[in-house]
């Protein structure tokens, strides 16, 4: 494994050159041009990841020289620390968990010394390559390593090596939350027999505690497994999303020139202007109110109308897996996979759709005969995009939009011209001049977002859709 120090020195030197200076020569970040600020941030990110690579190697060697069997000769004890983790966390200013992860990454990505004195390759060479190049950091490397360690005995060395290579490459540019979603899908693919035991364990831990605090507030603390969380999460998210959309529609109705962007957004009646005068609530408050409204309906409340667009639970499973009873399934909006038995059980419930893509009864291409995309078309696009194709938000928070606008570009209401975007990404894409390109057809097509020249003069395409956020085995 190549030393990261030369690349680290290069990155730091580049940062020194980019850092702005005021008239007195002092470094001043405030007021930096946006393009320069993005460049500085990118170099800082690379430098931090390269520093992670160096720190993980050092941490692993500190741990090796602090082995418990060395007793008083342990490096950590000579320095006045109980073990390597406390030494590292104190000197690096991290938590014990962060220090342990550095040791884990260093042990798994550094060349190994055999009993014969010969040097063997790193346990995970693909992760080692990516962290040494500064493309992924220690936290991402640790998450990949931990998952592969869990499945290697059941999946086999060859499958794990292939998965390591795919995941190490895919992790670059993902947040840790996004990577966790990918790893959950990868683990289900590599170890399908382990899905049900993990699911059973989660189900056994489900709970809801209701108590009254000293201020008189009733506190609900809940933990739900994926199967039971899906309807709760989808209903509450759908109610909050509908309410936020109603607020935006109300603002558009009273604002000069309001009325949408003309690309085939939603329809429906906007709230009366008086709604604009109601106190603004946080998302957490809106979610609490949504839960109350659901319970009011269950008690027989018949004077409230609760809109639930997008609240249907969709369970996705391949036909082969469904027939054989092996493999796994996923629930839209839930990151944790479920076993086939749970998928079959959920498919028998009302309000749950087992996805059958492109069935004879569904017209998936409407051309210019219909402006708004249908529910069937959205389900098909969810299979391709996974949710918001740009940021990965759950399907319930995304709408189908025309890539070529309905009015301005005479764009058809077809799958090849549709894309799932949440409201924030929709405005970002259209307002800031991004372009969207679809390569291929059907659910296997790849979605690319092309930034405007002022953001990236080379306009390098950025992968979006399910292929960015889901685990792709092949």
FIGULUM-634602 format. One record per residue (C-alpha): residue in three letters; x, y, z. Coordinates in steps of 0.1 Angstrom, whole numbers, padded with zeros to 4 digits, always signed. Layout:
<sites>
ALAXYZ;...
</sites>
This chain:
<sites>
UNK+0000+0000+0000;UNK+0015+0033-0011;UNK+0022+0059+0016;UNK-0003+0087+0016;UNK+0021+0114+0028;UNK+0032+0126-0007;UNK-0004+0131-0018;UNK-0013+0147+0015;UNK+0016+0171+0012;UNK+0004+0180-0024;UNK-0031+0186-0011;UNK-0020+0208+0017;UNK+0002+0228-0007;UNK-0027+0232-0030;UNK-0048+0244-0001;UNK-0022+0270+0008;UNK-0023+0283-0028;UNK-0061+0285-0029;UNK-0066+0301+0006;UNK-0075+0338+0001;UNK-0056+0365+0017;UNK-0066+0400+0027;UNK-0047+0432+0020;UNK-0026+0427+0052;UNK-0017+0392+0041;UNK-0039+0375+0067;UNK-0061+0346+0055;UNK-0098+0357+0052;UNK-0124+0332+0041;UNK-0154+0355+0045;UNK-0165+0369+0011;UNK-0146+0342-0009;UNK-0161+0337-0044;UNK-0184+0307-0046;UNK-0162+0289-0071;UNK-0131+0293-0051;UNK-0149+0283-0019;UNK-0161+0250-0035;UNK-0125+0243-0047;UNK-0111+0250-0012;UNK-0137+0227+0004;UNK-0130+0199-0021;UNK-0092+0201-0014;UNK-0100+0200+0024;UNK-0121+0169+0019;UNK-0093+0152+0000;UNK-0067+0162+0026;UNK-0089+0149+0054;UNK-0094+0116+0037;UNK-0056+0113+0030;UNK-0049+0121+0067;UNK-0074+0094+0076;UNK-0053+0069+0056;UNK-0021+0079+0074;UNK-0038+0079+0108;UNK-0053+0044+0103;UNK-0018+0030+0095;UNK-0003+0047+0126;UNK-0033+0036+0147;UNK-0029-0001+0136;UNK+0008-0001+0145;UNK+0001+0016+0179;UNK-0024-0011+0186;UNK+0001-0038+0175;UNK+0027-0024+0199;UNK+0002-0022+0226;UNK-0011-0058+0226;UNK-0023-0070+0260;UNK+0002-0099+0260;UNK+0031-0074+0261;UNK+0021-0064+0296;UNK+0042-0036+0310;UNK+0061-0034+0277;UNK+0029-0022+0259;UNK+0035+0011+0241;UNK+0002+0025+0255;UNK+0011+0015+0291;UNK+0045+0030+0288;UNK+0028+0063+0278;UNK+0005+0061+0308;UNK-0026+0048+0290;UNK-0046+0017+0297;UNK-0047+0005+0261;UNK-0042+0017+0225;UNK-0077+0030+0222;UNK-0074+0054+0251;UNK-0039+0065+0239;UNK-0052+0072+0204;UNK-0085+0089+0215;UNK-0065+0112+0239;UNK-0038+0122+0214;UNK-0061+0125+0183;UNK-0089+0142+0202;UNK-0115+0116+0191;UNK-0139+0092+0209;UNK-0129+0057+0218;UNK-0152+0044+0191;UNK-0135+0066+0164;UNK-0101+0054+0176;UNK-0112+0018+0174;UNK-0124+0023+0139;UNK-0091+0037+0129;UNK-0074+0006+0142;UNK-0099-0016+0124;UNK-0093+0002+0091;UNK-0055+0002+0095;UNK-0055-0036+0103;UNK-0077-0043+0073;UNK-0060-0021+0047;UNK-0023-0023+0055;UNK+0000-0051+0042;UNK+0001-0080+0067;UNK+0033-0096+0081;UNK+0032-0134+0080;UNK+0048-0156+0106;UNK+0074-0165+0080;UNK+0085-0128+0079;UNK+0070-0123+0044;UNK+0046-0096+0036;UNK+0011-0105+0024;UNK-0014-0081+0007;UNK-0040-0062+0027;UNK-0070-0080+0038;UNK-0092-0056+0018;UNK-0070-0043-0010;UNK-0098-0025-0029;UNK-0107-0005+0002;UNK-0070+0001+0008;UNK-0066+0016-0027;UNK-0096+0039-0023;UNK-0086+0052+0011;UNK-0050+0057+0001;UNK-0061+0077-0029;UNK-0082+0100-0007;UNK-0115+0090-0024;UNK-0131+0076+0008;UNK-0124+0083+0044;UNK-0119+0061+0075;UNK-0156+0061+0085;UNK-0167+0049+0051;UNK-0139+0023+0050;UNK-0148+0011+0084;UNK-0185+0006+0075;UNK-0176-0014+0044;UNK-0151-0035+0063;UNK-0175-0043+0092;UNK-0202-0054+0068;UNK-0178-0076+0047;UNK-0164-0092+0079;UNK-0200-0102+0089;UNK-0208-0120+0057;UNK-0175-0134+0045;UNK-0180-0169+0061;UNK-0214-0174+0044;UNK-0209-0155+0012;UNK-0174-0168+0004;UNK-0141-0151-0005;UNK-0148-0146-0042;UNK-0182-0129-0037;UNK-0168-0107-0009;UNK-0139-0096-0031;UNK-0163-0087-0059;UNK-0185-0068-0035;UNK-0156-0050-0019;UNK-0144-0037-0052;UNK-0179-0025-0061;UNK-0186-0009-0027;UNK-0152+0008-0024;UNK-0158+0025-0058;UNK-0195+0033-0051;UNK-0187+0048-0017;UNK-0169+0078-0031;UNK-0191+0109-0030;UNK-0218+0093-0008;UNK-0227+0105+0027;UNK-0224+0080+0055;UNK-0262+0077+0057;UNK-0264+0070+0020;UNK-0236+0045+0022;UNK-0254+0027+0051;UNK-0284+0022+0028;UNK-0262+0007+0001;UNK-0245-0016+0026;UNK-0278-0028+0040;UNK-0289-0039+0005;UNK-0254-0054-0002;UNK-0255-0074+0030;UNK-0290-0088+0021;UNK-0277-0097-0014;UNK-0245-0114-0001;UNK-0262-0132+0028;UNK-0298-0137+0019;UNK-0302-0164+0046;UNK-0292-0138+0072;UNK-0321-0114+0064;UNK-0348-0132+0083;UNK-0327-0137+0115;UNK-0318-0100+0115;UNK-0354-0091+0108;UNK-0366-0114+0136;UNK-0342-0097+0160;UNK-0354-0062+0150;UNK-0390-0074+0154;UNK-0384-0087+0189;UNK-0370-0053+0199;UNK-0401-0033+0188;UNK-0415-0012+0215;UNK-0436+0019+0224;UNK-0433+0037+0257;UNK-0458+0063+0268;UNK-0451+0085+0298;UNK-0458+0119+0313;UNK-0430+0142+0320;UNK-0428+0168+0347;UNK-0442+0196+0325;UNK-0473+0176+0317;UNK-0462+0166+0282;UNK-0469+0130+0271;UNK-0437+0115+0257;UNK-0439+0087+0232;UNK-0407+0067+0225;UNK-0411+0041+0198;UNK-0388+0015+0180;UNK-0404-0003+0151;UNK-0390-0030+0128;UNK-0392-0023+0090;UNK-0425-0043+0085;UNK-0444-0024+0112;UNK-0426+0010+0106;UNK-0436+0011+0069;UNK-0473+0021+0072;UNK-0466+0044+0101;UNK-0437+0062+0083;UNK-0455+0064+0050;UNK-0488+0077+0063;UNK-0471+0104+0085;UNK-0447+0115+0057;UNK-0475+0116+0032;UNK-0496+0138+0055;UNK-0468+0162+0062;UNK-0458+0163+0025;UNK-0494+0171+0015;UNK-0495+0199+0041;UNK-0462+0214+0030;UNK-0474+0213-0006;UNK-0506+0231+0004;UNK-0486+0258+0020;UNK-0465+0263-0011;UNK-0496+0264-0033;UNK-0511+0290-0010;UNK-0480+0312-0013;UNK-0480+0307-0051;UNK-0517+0318-0052;UNK-0511+0351-0034;UNK-0477+0359-0049;UNK-0475+0380-0080;UNK-0468+0359-0111;UNK-0474+0326-0091;UNK-0486+0295-0108;UNK-0459+0269-0112;UNK-0431+0262-0136;UNK-0451+0246-0163;UNK-0434+0211-0162;UNK-0464+0190-0151;UNK-0465+0195-0114;UNK-0494+0185-0092;UNK-0529+0198-0092;UNK-0556+0203-0066;UNK-0572+0231-0046;UNK-0549+0255-0028;UNK-0557+0265+0008;UNK-0575+0297+0015;UNK-0553+0327+0021;UNK-0562+0327+0058;UNK-0540+0296+0062;UNK-0510+0318+0056;UNK-0517+0336+0088;UNK-0515+0304+0109;UNK-0484+0300+0131;UNK-0455+0282+0113;UNK-0448+0248+0127;UNK-0417+0227+0126;UNK-0415+0194+0108;UNK-0415+0176+0141;UNK-0447+0194+0152;UNK-0463+0186+0119;UNK-0454+0149+0123;UNK-0469+0150+0158;UNK-0501+0166+0145;UNK-0503+0140+0118;UNK-0502+0112+0143;UNK-0529+0128+0163;UNK-0551+0131+0132;UNK-0547+0094+0124;UNK-0558+0085+0159;UNK-0587+0109+0157;UNK-0599+0092+0126;UNK-0597+0058+0143;UNK-0618+0071+0171;UNK-0646+0079+0146;UNK-0638+0115+0138;UNK-0656+0122+0105;UNK-0652+0159+0101;UNK-0616+0160+0090;UNK-0602+0152+0055;UNK-0568+0136+0057;UNK-0550+0136+0022;UNK-0526+0107+0018;UNK-0510+0110-0016;UNK-0481+0086-0019;UNK-0490+0068+0014;UNK-0494+0034-0002;UNK-0468+0009+0010;UNK-0449-0007-0020;UNK-0430-0039-0015;UNK-0405-0047-0042;UNK-0394-0082-0049;UNK-0382-0101-0079;UNK-0405-0128-0093;UNK-0377-0155-0090;UNK-0372-0147-0053;UNK-0409-0146-0047;UNK-0414-0181-0063;UNK-0383-0197-0047;UNK-0387-0181-0012;UNK-0351-0171-0012;UNK-0334-0137-0015;UNK-0350-0106-0001;UNK-0374-0077-0007;UNK-0374-0040+0000;UNK-0401-0015+0011;UNK-0401+0019-0006;UNK-0389+0045+0019;UNK-0373+0018+0043;UNK-0336+0011+0040;UNK-0335-0022+0058;UNK-0344-0052+0035;UNK-0370-0078+0046;UNK-0372-0116+0040;UNK-0395-0131+0014;UNK-0419-0144+0041;UNK-0425-0109+0054;UNK-0430-0097+0018;UNK-0457-0123+0012;UNK-0474-0115+0045;UNK-0474-0077+0038;UNK-0487-0083+0002;UNK-0519-0098+0017;UNK-0526-0066+0036;UNK-0548-0037+0024;UNK-0529-0007+0011;UNK-0498-0027+0002;UNK-0488-0031-0034;UNK-0465-0060-0045;UNK-0448-0044-0075;UNK-0455-0059-0109;UNK-0438-0037-0133;UNK-0453-0030-0167;UNK-0483-0053-0164;UNK-0508-0056-0192;UNK-0533-0035-0173;UNK-0510-0005-0169;UNK-0504+0020-0197;UNK-0469+0033-0189;UNK-0466+0057-0219;UNK-0492+0083-0226;UNK-0474+0105-0251;UNK-0492+0139-0254;UNK-0526+0125-0245;UNK-0522+0130-0207;UNK-0503+0157-0189;UNK-0500+0143-0154;UNK-0481+0111-0148;UNK-0501+0082-0134;UNK-0496+0061-0103;UNK-0485+0032-0124;UNK-0459+0053-0141;UNK-0446+0066-0108;UNK-0442+0030-0095;UNK-0422+0022-0126;UNK-0400+0052-0122;UNK-0395+0044-0085;UNK-0380+0011-0096;UNK-0355+0030-0118;UNK-0349+0061-0096;UNK-0354+0047-0061;UNK-0370+0079-0049;UNK-0357+0114-0056;UNK-0331+0106-0084;UNK-0309+0135-0072;UNK-0308+0134-0034;UNK-0322+0099-0027;UNK-0353+0112-0006;UNK-0380+0085-0002;UNK-0405+0080-0030;UNK-0433+0095-0009;UNK-0414+0128-0009;UNK-0408+0128-0046;UNK-0430+0136-0076;UNK-0427+0127-0113;UNK-0416+0157-0134;UNK-0411+0160-0171;UNK-0375+0162-0182;UNK-0386+0181-0213;UNK-0413+0204-0200;UNK-0449+0197-0210;UNK-0456+0233-0221;UNK-0423+0248-0230;UNK-0408+0218-0248;UNK-0439+0198-0257;UNK-0425+0169-0237;UNK-0445+0137-0236;UNK-0458+0120-0205;UNK-0437+0089-0210;UNK-0413+0070-0188;UNK-0383+0081-0209;UNK-0393+0117-0202;UNK-0401+0113-0166;UNK-0379+0117-0135;UNK-0386+0115-0097;UNK-0375+0146-0078;UNK-0384+0161-0044;UNK-0395+0197-0045;UNK-0361+0211-0033;UNK-0342+0192-0060;UNK-0368+0200-0086;UNK-0363+0237-0081;UNK-0325+0233-0079;UNK-0323+0214-0112;UNK-0346+0238-0131;UNK-0336+0271-0115;UNK-0299+0266-0117;UNK-0296+0253-0152;UNK-0288+0216-0146;UNK-0295+0191-0175;UNK-0308+0155-0171;UNK-0297+0126-0194;UNK-0312+0091-0194;UNK-0290+0064-0208;UNK-0308+0032-0217;UNK-0344+0021-0214;UNK-0367+0008-0187;UNK-0358+0003-0151;UNK-0321-0005-0159;UNK-0316+0029-0174;UNK-0290+0052-0159;UNK-0298+0088-0148;UNK-0272+0114-0151;UNK-0273+0150-0138;UNK-0251+0174-0158;UNK-0241+0206-0139;UNK-0241+0240-0155;UNK-0207+0254-0167;UNK-0204+0279-0138;UNK-0205+0250-0114;UNK-0182+0226-0134;UNK-0166+0240-0166;UNK-0161+0205-0178;UNK-0198+0196-0171;UNK-0189+0162-0159;UNK-0221+0140-0155;UNK-0230+0129-0120;UNK-0247+0096-0115;UNK-0282+0097-0099;UNK-0311+0074-0094;UNK-0312+0039-0079;UNK-0277+0031-0093;UNK-0261+0057-0071;UNK-0279+0048-0039;UNK-0286+0011-0043;UNK-0262-0019-0043;UNK-0256-0031-0078;UNK-0241-0066-0078;UNK-0231-0068-0114;
</sites>
